[in-house]
Amino acid sequence: MKIFKLLILIAAICTSAAAQWQQQNTPDNTSWYYDLEAINQNIVYCAGGKMLKTVNGGTTWNPLTIAGYNSNVWGISFYNSSTGWGCGFTGKIFKTINGGGDWTTKTVGTESFREILFVNQTTGLVCGDIGRLYKSTNGGDNWVAKNPGTSLMLRTITNYNASKYLIGGGQGSEGIIIRSTNEGDSWETMQTFDRPIEKIQFVNSTTGFASSDSRVYKSTNGGANWVDINLPTSGYFLTFYMANANIGYASNWDNTYKTLDGGATWYEQNTVLPNTSMKDIEFAPGSTSIGWMCGSDGAIVNTTNSGGGFIGIEPISGNVPENYSLSQNYPNPFNPTTNIKLQIAKTGFAKLTVFDVTGRESAILVNENLNAGEYNVDFNASGLTSGVYFYRLETAGFTDVKKMILIK
């Protein structure tokens, strides 16, 4: 019988796996890269100590030159493959209309800008040090100062329709998220934090995510309130990206994590460049499989298969079972780990979920195509409270549910 051992853990796990995030060649190994903008699966821009562009998905990265400027470009925003903007030190704002071949430069004030976002060819925001915030309605030709209601550094911008924007920022032991509902003309504070907000992203009009140095937060009411998502490690988290409301990625110095359920649970993936600070994650528009990360020491990595599987999948050869089955977990009761055995009779999509007595989903253990075979799933419930739980296996031709008891 074909047997596969799946170690699917809610807590952090520390075993090796084949690399599914692959390092790409960049022009140097000293520059830091801070921001990515994917136009499609082939054209991607990268900003940092150097400006880079690829037209083949990252097989080759070519440097772009901004005449008269040799410092960091902190943020970029592209409307299409030709028209884009960037921002940097001492009030510098850049624009290209030919795919980065040439750039015009404007100086707006003297403070450094950290992020820029254009929602169309005309309307954009740029923000940065000591609460500096400006808006353009003519493609960046002119900029008008706006009052964000704070003097903290503003680091990250997102929007979820033409009129509603959110900005995150802070410095030292202070963090803040502010929101505008009138196209960036006026702002109100939504929530304060005990550390700066480094990145913010909304996936629809209600659901958004934000990150600080070691936490990821989630809002389900348009940014009015934010709750801390439990991560599988206390390491310094540097960036995240949500491909949609359910599938997302987070990265720290040593690890990359993936969620399949909107941040409720996180699973470790292989890290191709340990001890590398990843500063941004970006996926091709509409894709959950093709993406890039960039960071320190010239690092850019790429995946074409959603980052691969989770660490701990160990195939063992054998025969194919004749029938589907879901076995009782062992041990049961358990604290905090237990094993679930399942048999898959035909290759196809399978989903194994855990839910509590109210029917609320607590964890997704398997959510992918599985080859026909027998699987052992090691479930670590260290992030759950004591109580009765149920686990359900769903395939195209089989569904079964069983009960288990967690005692701590």
N, C-alpha and C positions, 0 to 999 in steps of 0.2 A: 504494500500500500504506500502511495506517495505521501510523505509527511513533510510539512513545513512548520517550523517553529517561529511564531511571530511574537516578538516581545514588544507589545504596544503599551507604553507607559504614560500615565498622566504626569508622574514626577520625572525629573531629569534622569536620563540613562546614559551610560558612559561606555559604550562599546563601539567598535569601528564598523565602517561600511564603505562600500565602493563609492567613489566620488561621483556625485551627480550635479554639483555645482562645479563648473570647470573654469580654471583660470584662463584669461585671455591676455594676449600680448598687447602692451601699451608702450608708447614711445619712451617712457623712462620709469624707473622704480623708486623715485624720490618724491614726486608730487603727491599731494593729497587731493582726492576727488570728493566733492560734497553733494552733487546734484545730478540726477539723470532725467532725461526727457525722451521717452520712446514715441516716435511718430508712428511706427508700425514694426513689424517683425525684423526689418532690415535697417531702417534709419533710426539711429539713436544718437543723442547729443549728451555729452558729459562735461560738467563744469567743476573747476577747482583751481589748483595751481597752474594747470593748463586747460585750455578748451579743446575738446576732442569731438570727433564725429566718425561714425561708422555707417556705411551703406550696405554692409553685408552681415548684419547681425553681430558684429564684433570680431569677425575673423581678422580684420585689420581695423585699427583705429588711427585716424589721421589728425594731426594738430591743426587748430584754427588760430589765426593771429588777429588780435585786436590792436590796431596801430596805436602806439603811444601808451599802451597800458601793459604792465608786466606783473601785476599782483593777482591775488585770488579773485576769481569770479565765484561768488557765493551761491547765487541762484540763477536759474534759467527758466524760461517759459516759452513754448513754441505754439503758435496757432496752427501751423501746417509745416511741411518739410522745408519751406523757404523762409517764412517770416517768424522771427523769434526775438526775444529780449533777454538781457542778462543784467546783473547788478553786482557791484563790488565796493571797494574802499572809497572813502572820501566823496560820497555822493555820486559815484559814477553809475550811469545807466546806459546800456548798450542796445543797439538794434541792428538786425540784419534782415534783408529782404531777398537774399540770394543764397540761403542755406549755409550761412557762416563764411562765405567767401570774403565778404566785406562787412565792416561794422561801423556805424556812426556812434559817437559818444556824446552824452549830455551830462552835465554836472548839476545836480539838484541838492543844494545845501552842502554841508561839509562832513556830515556823519556817514559812517559806513552803512550800506544796505545789506541785509541778510537774505531776503527772499523777494521774489517778484512773481506775479501771477496775472496773466491776461486771459480773460474768458472769451474774448473774440478779437477781431482785428483792431478794435478801437479802445475797449475798456480794460484797464488794468490797475493793479495796486502794487506798490513797492513799500517795504517796511524794513526797519533796522534799529540801530543803536538809539538809546535814550528815548524810546517811543516815537521815533520818526516814522510818519506814515503819509504817503502821497497817493493821489489818484489821477489817472489820465483818461480822457475820453476821446482822444484823437490819435491813438496808436503810439503814444509816447512822445509826441512832439512837444506837449506841454504837460506840466504836473502841478497839481493844486494840493497844498497841505491839508490834512485832515487831523482832527483831534481824537486820539484813541482813548483818552481818559487815563493814561498811565505813562510814566516815564521809563518803565522797564524796557529792556531790549525786546524787540518784536522779531521772532525767528521764523515763523511758518504761517502760511496762508492756505486756506481751502475755501471752496464755495460749493453749494449744492443746488443752486439755480441762479438765474441772472441777477437776482437782487440780494441774496443772502450770502454773507461771507463770515468766516471765523478766522481769528488770528490767535496763535499761541506764542508765548514768550516767557521772559523772566531772566533772572540772574541771581547767583548766590543761592540763598534759601527761599527765594520767592519765585512763584510761577503764576501765570495768568492765562485765561482764555477769554477773549472778547468777541462780541458778535454784532454784526450790522444787518439790518433787514431792509435797508434802503440804498443798496448798491454802493455801500462803503462811505456814505456821507456822514453818518453819525454812528456811534458805537456805545455799547453797554457791556459791563463786566459780567460774565456768566459764572465764573468760578475761579477761586484762587487755590494755589497748591504750595507745597513746601519745597518745591524744586522747579526749575525752568521746564516749560513745555518745548520740546525740541521739534516735534512734528505733529501735524494734525491732518486728518483726511476723512472726508465723508463719502459714503458709498451710495447714499440715497438721501432723501429729504429729512429722514429721522435718525438714521444710524451713522454714527461717526466714531472715530478712534483717535487717540492722542497718546504721545509717549513722552516720558521724562527720562532721566538717566537710568532708572532701574524699574520703571513701572510702565504699564500700558493701561490706558483708561478707555472706557466705552460710554457713549451716550446713545440713548434710544428715543430722545425727545428733541432732536434738532439742536443739541448742544446746550440746553438749559441746565442739565445736570450730568455729572460724570461719576462713574464708579470704577474702582480699581479692579482690573482683571488679574486673577492669580496666574503668575508665570511660574514655570517649573524650575527657575533658578533665581537667585538674588543678584546675579551678575549685572554689570553695567550695560544696560540696553541702549543702543545707539540709534536704531531706526526700525521702522516697520513698514509694511505695505499690505493693504487689503485689496485683493483682486476682485472681490465682491463681498456681500454681507457675511459670507461664511468662510471663505478661503483666504488666508492671509499668512504673512511671514514676519518674523521678528529676528533681529540679529544683535549679538553683543560681541565682546572681544573674542570669544572662543567658540561660540555656537550659533547655529541657525535653527529656528523653531518654526513649525507650521501649525496652523489651526484649521480645522475643517468645520467648526461649529461656532464661528463668530467670536472666538477668543475664550470660550468656556474651558477648553482643554488645548494644550500645546504639546507637540511631539518633536523630538530632536531629529534633525537631518544631519547628514555628513557636512562637516566644515572643511572646505578645501584649503583654506588659508588660516590656520589657527594663529592667535595673537595678532590678528589684523583688525583694525577698527573699521567696520563697515558703516558708512555714513548715509547711504541711501539705497533703497530697493525700488525697482520699477519693473513692471511687466508690460508687454506689448498691449495696446488697447484691445479690450475684449478677450484677451487670452489669460488662461490660468496656468499655462504650461511654459511659455517663453518669457524669461525675465533676466534681469541683470542686477548685480550689486556692485557698488564702488566704495572705495575708502582709502586707507593710508598706504604709503609706499607704492603708489602707482597701481593699486589693486583694482581690477575689474574682473568679476566672475559672471558666468552665464549658465543658465539652465534651459533646456528644451523639453524637459519632462517633469515640470513642477518641482524641481529640486530632488527628484527621485523618491524612493521609499523612506520609511522611517528607520533609524538606526536599530539594529537588532533582528532583522529578518534573516533567518538561517534555513535555507532549503535542505531537505534530507530526502534522498531518492527512495522510491517505493512504487506501489501499485495504486491505481485509481479506484476509489470506492464505488460501489454500485448505487448507493442511495445517499441522499442528504441526511444529516443528523446534527443535532445540537445536544451536547452532553451536559450533565450537571457539573457545575464548577467544583473544583477541589483545591484546597479544603473549603468547607462550608459548615459553619461560619468561618470567617477569615479576618485577618488583621495584619497588614493592609493589603497583602497580595494574594491572588488566587489564580488558578489556571482554568481556562475554558477550552474544551476540545470541540471542533466542528468538522464535519465532512462535507466536501463540495463534490457533487457527482459530475457536473458539467462546467466547463470553463465559462465564466460570465461574471456579471457584477454582483457583489455581495456587500451587505451592510450589517454590521454587528454593533448594536447600541446598548447603552445602559441607561435606565431611567428609574426615578424614585416612585414612591407609592402614589403620588399625585399625578403621575404620568409625565412629569417634567424630565426632559432629556438631561442626563448627567455627564455622559461621555460618549464619544464615537470611537470605537475600537478598530473597526474595519470599514472602509468606504471606498472600495476600488474593485477593479476586475481581478479575480482570483482564478488561477488554473485549477483544474480538477485535482483534488487531493485532500489530505487530512491536515488540519492545522491545530496547533496549540497556541492559544492567545494568553499571555501572561498579563494580567490586569492589576495595576497598582492603584489602589483607591486612597492613597495617603491624603489627597486633597478633598475627600468627602467626609461627611459626618456619619456616625454610627446609625444603623437603621436597616430596613428592608429595601432591597433594590431588585430590579428585574433586568434581564438581558434578553435581547431579541435578535434573532438572525433572520434576515430577509434576502431571498434570491428570487430569480425569475420563476422558479417552480417550487419554492419551499419557504415556509415561515414557521418559526417556533419561538416560544417564550419560556423562560425558566426564572425561578426566584433564587436570590442569594442574600445572605445576611452578613453585614459588616459590623463587627464588634471591636471597639477600641478601648 
